Amino acid sequence: MTPQSLLQTTLFLLSLLFLVQASSLLCFQHQEESLAQGPPLLATSVTSWWSPQNISLPSAASFTFSFH
């Protein structure tokens, strides 16, 4: 693995982590209301939020890499 591809992979993972954290913040109120039903709703909320964004993530990672 070249340093360039390693950096790109690292930035991709950081972007993924950031989006997951952002989704947690955006879904926080919904999860708070649903907390009595148990943790699986957390995964459902993140998945439903994440799915539309999944397509744009590679371009977001590429943009970050290009900017760097």
FIGU-954317 format. One record per residue (C-alpha): residue in three letters; x, y, z. Coordinates in steps of 0.2 Angstrom, whole numbers. Example, Ala and Ser with C-alpha at 12.3 -4.5 7.8 and 13.67 -1.06 7.14 Angstrom:
BEGIN
<site><senu>ALA</senu><x>62</x><y>-22</y><z>39</z></site>
<site><senu>SER</senu><x>68</x><y>-5</y><z>36</z></site>
END
This chain:
BEGIN
<site><senu>MET</senu><x>0</x><y>0</y><z>0</z></site>
<site><senu>THR</senu><x>7</x><y>17</y><z>-5</z></site>
<site><senu>PRO</senu><x>7</x><y>32</y><z>7</z></site>
<site><senu>GLN</senu><x>-5</x><y>40</y><z>-5</z></site>
<site><senu>SER</senu><x>-18</x><y>26</y><z>-4</z></site>
<site><senu>LEU</senu><x>-15</x><y>24</y><z>15</z></site>
<site><senu>LEU</senu><x>-19</x><y>43</y><z>17</z></site>
<site><senu>GLN</senu><x>-34</x><y>41</y><z>6</z></site>
<site><senu>THR</senu><x>-40</x><y>26</y><z>16</z></site>
<site><senu>THR</senu><x>-37</x><y>35</y><z>33</z></site>
<site><senu>LEU</senu><x>-47</x><y>50</y><z>27</z></site>
<site><senu>PHE</senu><x>-61</x><y>39</y><z>21</z></site>
<site><senu>LEU</senu><x>-62</x><y>31</y><z>38</z></site>
<site><senu>LEU</senu><x>-62</x><y>48</y><z>46</z></site>
<site><senu>SER</senu><x>-76</x><y>54</y><z>35</z></site>
<site><senu>LEU</senu><x>-86</x><y>39</y><z>39</z></site>
<site><senu>LEU</senu><x>-83</x><y>41</y><z>58</z></site>
<site><senu>PHE</senu><x>-88</x><y>60</y><z>56</z></site>
<site><senu>LEU</senu><x>-104</x><y>55</y><z>47</z></site>
<site><senu>VAL</senu><x>-109</x><y>42</y><z>60</z></site>
<site><senu>GLN</senu><x>-106</x><y>55</y><z>74</z></site>
<site><senu>ALA</senu><x>-116</x><y>68</y><z>65</z></site>
<site><senu>SER</senu><x>-130</x><y>56</y><z>62</z></site>
<site><senu>SER</senu><x>-130</x><y>52</y><z>81</z></site>
<site><senu>LEU</senu><x>-132</x><y>70</y><z>85</z></site>
<site><senu>LEU</senu><x>-146</x><y>73</y><z>72</z></site>
<site><senu>CYS</senu><x>-155</x><y>58</y><z>78</z></site>
<site><senu>PHE</senu><x>-153</x><y>61</y><z>96</z></site>
<site><senu>GLN</senu><x>-170</x><y>68</y><z>100</z></site>
<site><senu>HIS</senu><x>-178</x><y>54</y><z>91</z></site>
<site><senu>GLN</senu><x>-168</x><y>41</y><z>100</z></site>
<site><senu>GLU</senu><x>-172</x><y>50</y><z>117</z></site>
<site><senu>GLU</senu><x>-190</x><y>48</y><z>113</z></site>
<site><senu>SER</senu><x>-188</x><y>30</y><z>108</z></site>
<site><senu>LEU</senu><x>-176</x><y>25</y><z>122</z></site>
<site><senu>ALA</senu><x>-189</x><y>14</y><z>131</z></site>
<site><senu>GLN</senu><x>-189</x><y>2</y><z>117</z></site>
<site><senu>GLY</senu><x>-171</x><y>-2</y><z>118</z></site>
<site><senu>PRO</senu><x>-154</x><y>0</y><z>109</z></site>
<site><senu>PRO</senu><x>-159</x><y>-8</y><z>92</z></site>
<site><senu>LEU</senu><x>-168</x><y>8</y><z>87</z></site>
<site><senu>LEU</senu><x>-151</x><y>17</y><z>87</z></site>
<site><senu>ALA</senu><x>-145</x><y>6</y><z>73</z></site>
<site><senu>THR</senu><x>-161</x><y>8</y><z>64</z></site>
<site><senu>SER</senu><x>-160</x><y>27</y><z>65</z></site>
<site><senu>VAL</senu><x>-142</x><y>28</y><z>60</z></site>
<site><senu>THR</senu><x>-145</x><y>16</y><z>45</z></site>
<site><senu>SER</senu><x>-160</x><y>25</y><z>39</z></site>
<site><senu>TRP</senu><x>-150</x><y>42</y><z>40</z></site>
<site><senu>TRP</senu><x>-135</x><y>34</y><z>33</z></site>
<site><senu>SER</senu><x>-142</x><y>25</y><z>17</z></site>
<site><senu>PRO</senu><x>-145</x><y>41</y><z>7</z></site>
<site><senu>GLN</senu><x>-128</x><y>48</y><z>12</z></site>
<site><senu>ASN</senu><x>-119</x><y>32</y><z>7</z></site>
<site><senu>ILE</senu><x>-118</x><y>36</y><z>-11</z></site>
<site><senu>SER</senu><x>-110</x><y>53</y><z>-8</z></site>
<site><senu>LEU</senu><x>-96</x><y>47</y><z>4</z></site>
<site><senu>PRO</senu><x>-83</x><y>42</y><z>-9</z></site>
<site><senu>SER</senu><x>-84</x><y>59</y><z>-17</z></site>
<site><senu>ALA</senu><x>-83</x><y>67</y><z>0</z></site>
<site><senu>ALA</senu><x>-67</x><y>57</y><z>4</z></site>
<site><senu>SER</senu><x>-60</x><y>62</y><z>-13</z></site>
<site><senu>PHE</senu><x>-63</x><y>80</y><z>-10</z></site>
<site><senu>THR</senu><x>-55</x><y>79</y><z>7</z></site>
<site><senu>PHE</senu><x>-40</x><y>70</y><z>-1</z></site>
<site><senu>SER</senu><x>-39</x><y>83</y><z>-15</z></site>
<site><senu>PHE</senu><x>-40</x><y>97</y><z>-3</z></site>
<site><senu>HIS</senu><x>-26</x><y>90</y><z>7</z></site>
END
